[in-house]
Amino acid sequence: MTDILWLVLLIFAALIVLGPQKLPEGAEALWLTLLNLRRTQQNLEPFDLDTARDRWRREKSPMYGVIQFLYGVTEHLIELRRRAIKAGLALAAATAVSVLFTSRIMTLLVRPAGGLKPIFLRPTELFFTYFKVALVTGLILALPYVIFQILAFIAPAMENPKEKSYFRNLVFFGAIPGTFFFIAGAAFCYFVMLPFALGYLSSFGSDIADPQWTIAAYISFVLTFLVGVGLVFETPLVMFVVARVGLMSAHKYLSYWRHALVLIFLVAAIVTPTPDPLNMALVATPLILLYGLGILLSRFA
């Protein structure tokens, strides 16, 4: 998954730096260079571009298909590049502003650990953790604008009335309510779940070893936990949107309550960082209530 993410980021970086016109040309030139390098190692004559294209076409090369696709969507890539640059500038500006408040944010993130003070083992560990927190905070601040740019890029592709209806539902019912549910989930995690989970983890096996968490590992754990619970709290909104587009209904949701209950406890077991049933119940209980809220909202879809 990490390799795929880095590949996507590399493609976007190439799109922004090289431009849409140069991207397929550069990919084709790179692929030809690699092909000729292998042929040279086999003591074979190198191909020119036309010969290589004929071979790729005959062999139905997936890479050739990707290159032809890039040539065909150059106009769309120009628009995507323009939107990506705007989103990137917004993220950079928001991150720069976040740096001014990173120290306070770090203090808030460490507070749920109680009296346990994280340590750092490498000279650069605290510095890079500060930067990570600033980047995540900047992403959160810039996210509405980034989402706006994504939606503005997708909107022209909605042609028939049904697609436009789905798109409007996604935008209208996903903006403000989605933000509210995410903040509610993150707040519940911060004030209720984190103190309990960290207290349990710090006391677990304390007769064998003393807890000494590095600042990088601690911040990564807290941020992942906050974002995970925040996303889980989007359940009612997702249920409403699915019902709104006609794929489900409140009656169907209600008839599947047993399946939902099993799924809820499975999600709670995955999200919960501790193996004790009490902490899992802390996650499962609001999820059950959220599922009920989703059924209620679906009645108005």
Secondary structure, 3 states (H helix, E strand, C coil): CHHHHHHHHHHHHHHHHHCCCHHHHHHHHHHHHHHHHHHHHCCCCCCCHHHHHHHHHHHCCHHHHHHHHHHHCHHHHHHHHHHHHHHHHHHHHHHHHHHCCHHHHHHHHHHHHCCCCCECCCCCHHHHHHHHHHHHHHHHHHHHHHHHHHHHHHHHHCCCHHHHHHHHHHHHCCCHHHHHHHHHHHHHHHHHHHHHHHHHHHHCCCCCCCCCCEHHHHHHHHHHHHHHHHHHCCHHHHHHHHHHCCCCCHHHHHHCHHHHHHHHHHHHHHHCCCCCHHHHHHHHHHHHHHHHHHHHHHCCC
